[in-house]
Amino acid sequence: MSRQENPAKVFLRRYKALSGRVDALQRAIDEALARATNTCITLKEIKVLSSPAEHDPMARDVCSAVDACEILYKYKAEAETALREILAAIDSLKDERQKEVLTRRYINGDEFNKICVDMSYSDTRVFVLHGRALIEVNHWLEEEKKLIGA
């Protein structure tokens, strides 16, 4: 029988991947805008619906870049919302030491031995703080599900 992973850990581990996704999306936005501005000196980010661009290759390229940015901005906003949810879950903890353990582990990506040394705690103490914090995050996740009706 396989053991199901703690939902709080799964939720918190998403931070690093989401953070990388936000950075990648921003780079894609920057590249699209650079392509568009190389085509046209002045570019305003506006939604262009069926225009003379259909027959003008330069205008079509600019419109394509702006439309691509709109989609990328949407995906970036979704990823940033997910990042804020993870940070809100950590911030919901009342114990500052628990917040620090989760922040160091899941936001900074620190190993437990580094957390122990930096916080001047035994590994047992850090594991207890971590475990209790995960219990609280699981409660937070359950409450959030109730609030959004999931």
Beta strands, then each sheet from edge to edge (+ up, - down):
end
